[in-house]
């Protein structure tokens, strides 16, 4: 069954017929048939390759197939489809308006798709809609995670408050996405909100938090990193904590890093030694 959004977009294609040629073989070798054949194979790489080939192709016949990809289960294909549409101003404008509406609606799948679309379009004007969605507990964790991811893709500092709020989400995937997106924000200077995630219940979130604090060289996280290095049960977290302490480069961490050179994990030992060498 086609979604309400897809039906809206399919109708919008009619408006595009007046502004585009029906030529399906122009551009750099792409065509509607090649895109459809790639979709039939189910190969993510093949589909993305054909969308890239048809980046500037004037091809009305391509549009319905690409629109269907916006609801695909794979994020990579939803992103690639939105990327293709972003190069078609009329459809991009219509899809932006529809996506903002979908984010405010109650359908989590549509909200997920809308977040991916708006993130790929990378316009800061979408931040308020995404920020509102990222904390809506009536939406699924997947939809909230997509909103947090989109805020990072846009990369504007106006998203910081929403990302900070998302770091307290009940679902680990949302907290992970928020920490990841925090690092993607341009001219991000502090990792202070991420430091709290070093004590998260989920090891993947703790490991990501350690990496973010290290990337931003935020000394406010030094004590928490040292505690993670000394006692976290997950080797990846300890390894990332050692790396982050090396990035911060405070000689006060020498004792913690020296102790980590005897860690049961060879990755942690090697990382701690490298961090010590850089102090």
Secondary structure, 3 states (H helix, E strand, C coil): CCCHHHHHHHHHHHHHCCCCCCCCCCCCCCCHHHHHHHHHHCCHHHHHHHHHHCCCCCCHHHHHHHHHHCCCCCHHHHHHHHHHHCCCHHHHHHHHHHHHHHHHCCCHHHHHHHHHHHHHHCCHHHHHHHHHHHCCCCCCHHHHHHHHHHHHHHCCHHHHHHHHHHCCCCCHHHHHHHHHHHHHCCCCCCCHHHHHHHHCCCHHHHHHHHHHHHHCCCHHHHHHHHHHHHHCCCHHHHHHHHHHHHHHCCHHHHHHHHHHCCCCCHHHHHHHHHHHHCC
